[in-house]
Amino acid sequence: MRRLSPRFCLQDRKDFAFPQEMVEGSQLQEAQAISVLHEMLQQSFNLFHTERSSAAWDTTLLEQLRTGLHQQLDDLDACLGQVMGEEDSTLGRTGPTLALKRYFQGVHVYLKEKEYSDCAWETVRVEIMRSLSSSVSLQERLRMMDGDLSSP
């Protein structure tokens, strides 16, 4: 999706402090892992669905990304409903899921501070690709736990 070389935007680099240990931690139970994955996909979808994201990239590729994220969210919603009861409704407000919300809030603040510049979007694209690679390993762990999550 990039229009700019990441080398062109080196001055805009930032460590967003992705909570990798919390997200990929082996201590996550199935419901918590699904909640974390759902939050990651939902936040990524929201980020790339902002009005200003269209200015930075090829709209066809951006729409394909949005569609793919939406499909994964739909698939995951079914799994989330199966494993989470009312007693698990606090998962979105604690631990790894809360850490992800804070992480994505930092990404949004960064974009706003950089006035949604092309370099800011390129920096965020690289960062989100890194974070989504963590979601792949989390999806693999969930498949091993449950055996029936859809492919990414």
C-alpha positions in Angstrom: 0.0 0.0 0.0 2.9 2.3 0.4 3.5 5.3 -1.8 6.6 6.4 0.0 9.8 4.6 0.8 10.2 4.1 4.6 13.8 5.4 4.2 12.3 8.8 3.1 10.4 9.0 6.5 13.2 8.0 8.9 12.7 11.3 10.8 9.1 10.3 11.6 10.0 6.9 13.2 8.5 6.2 16.6 8.5 3.4 19.0 4.8 2.8 19.7 5.6 0.2 22.4 3.5 -2.6 21.0 2.6 -4.8 24.1 4.1 -8.0 22.4 4.7 -10.0 25.6 1.1 -9.4 26.7 -0.3 -10.2 23.3 1.8 -13.3 22.6 2.0 -14.5 26.1 1.6 -18.2 26.6 -0.5 -17.6 29.7 -3.4 -16.3 27.7 -6.5 -18.5 28.0 -8.6 -19.1 24.9 -11.3 -16.5 25.6 -8.6 -13.9 26.5 -6.6 -14.7 23.3 -9.7 -14.4 21.1 -10.5 -11.1 22.8 -7.0 -9.8 22.2 -7.1 -10.9 18.6 -10.5 -9.3 18.1 -9.3 -6.0 19.6 -6.2 -5.9 17.4 -8.3 -6.5 14.3 -11.0 -4.1 15.3 -8.5 -1.3 16.1 -6.6 -1.9 12.9 -9.9 -1.8 10.9 -10.9 1.5 12.7 -7.5 3.0 12.0 -7.6 2.2 8.3 -11.3 3.2 8.0 -10.7 6.8 9.0 -11.4 9.4 6.4 -7.8 10.6 6.3 -6.4 7.1 5.6 -7.6 7.3 2.0 -5.3 10.2 1.2 -2.1 8.2 2.0 -2.6 5.1 -0.2 -4.0 3.5 -3.3 -7.7 3.3 -2.5 -8.2 -0.1 -4.2 -5.6 -1.7 -2.0 -6.9 0.1 1.1 -10.4 -1.2 0.4 -9.0 -4.7 0.0 -7.3 -4.4 3.4 -10.5 -3.1 5.0 -12.5 -5.9 3.5 -10.1 -8.5 4.7 -10.1 -7.1 8.2 -13.9 -6.9 8.2 -14.2 -10.6 7.1 -11.8 -11.7 9.8 -13.7 -9.7 12.4 -17.0 -11.3 11.3 -15.4 -14.8 11.5 -13.9 -14.0 14.9 -17.2 -12.6 16.3 -18.7 -16.1 15.9 -15.9 -17.6 17.9 -16.0 -14.8 20.5 -19.7 -15.5 21.2 -19.0 -19.2 21.6 -16.3 -19.0 24.2 -17.2 -15.8 26.1 -20.0 -15.8 28.6 -21.2 -12.9 30.8 -18.5 -13.6 33.3 -15.9 -12.8 30.6 -17.4 -9.5 29.7 -14.6 -7.7 31.6 -11.9 -9.0 29.2 -12.0 -5.9 27.1 -11.2 -3.7 30.0 -8.3 -5.6 31.6 -4.8 -6.9 30.9 -3.7 -7.4 27.3 -6.8 -6.1 25.7 -6.5 -2.8 27.6 -2.8 -2.6 26.7 -3.8 -2.9 23.0 -6.4 -0.1 23.3 -3.7 2.1 24.8 -1.2 1.2 22.1 -3.7 2.1 19.3 -4.6 5.3 21.2 -0.9 6.2 20.9 -1.0 5.5 17.2 -4.0 7.8 16.8 -2.4 10.5 18.8 0.8 10.2 16.7 -1.1 10.6 13.5 -2.9 13.7 14.8 0.3 15.2 16.1 1.9 14.7 12.6 -1.2 16.1 11.0 -1.9 12.8 9.1 1.1 13.4 6.9 2.1 10.8 4.3 5.2 10.0 6.3 3.2 9.5 9.4 0.9 7.1 7.6 3.9 5.2 6.2 5.3 5.0 9.7 2.0 3.7 11.0 1.7 1.2 8.1 5.1 -0.3 9.0 4.1 -0.5 12.7 0.7 -2.1 12.1 2.2 -4.7 9.7 4.6 -5.6 12.6 1.7 -5.8 15.1 -0.5 -7.8 12.7 2.4 -10.3 12.3 1.9 -10.9 16.0 -1.7 -11.6 15.4 -0.7 -14.4 13.0 1.1 -16.3 15.7 -1.8 -15.7 18.1 -4.2 -17.1 15.5 -2.0 -20.2 15.1 -2.0 -20.7 18.9 -5.8 -20.4 18.9 -6.1 -23.0 16.1 -4.1 -25.3 18.2 -6.4 -24.7 21.2 -9.6 -24.9 19.3 -8.9 -26.2 15.8 -11.6 -24.3 14.0 -10.7 -20.6 13.4 -10.6 -19.5 9.8 -7.4 -18.9 8.0 -6.1 -15.3 8.1 
